[in-house]
């Protein structure tokens, strides 16, 4: 992820092979969950990118433009746990 809102896929030689702009603001956390690459933003959104096709499938709003994801995502038992900067914990299954 980048500070300019791009998700970049690199090969083993660290060459960018694909890029996808998700936001105009910085992206923070990233994790693979189910068939998605899940990316947290500093714009109050969590982005779900199709891991196979590198396309944005949907966004999840954290409830406020002031919300961000600064912590790490956690996965387990099929769930995704998202901590927000406003001290809220979202659990998706």
Secondary structure as GFF3:
##gff-version 3
##sequence-region A 1 93
A	DSSP	beta_strand	6	10	.	.	.	ID=ss1
A	DSSP	beta_strand	16	21	.	.	.	ID=ss2
A	DSSP	beta_strand	27	33	.	.	.	ID=ss3
A	DSSP	beta_strand	36	41	.	.	.	ID=ss4
A	DSSP	beta_strand	45	50	.	.	.	ID=ss5
A	DSSP	beta_strand	55	61	.	.	.	ID=ss6
A	DSSP	beta_strand	74	76	.	.	.	ID=ss7
A	DSSP	beta_strand	79	83	.	.	.	ID=ss8
A	DSSP	beta_strand	89	92	.	.	.	ID=ss9
###
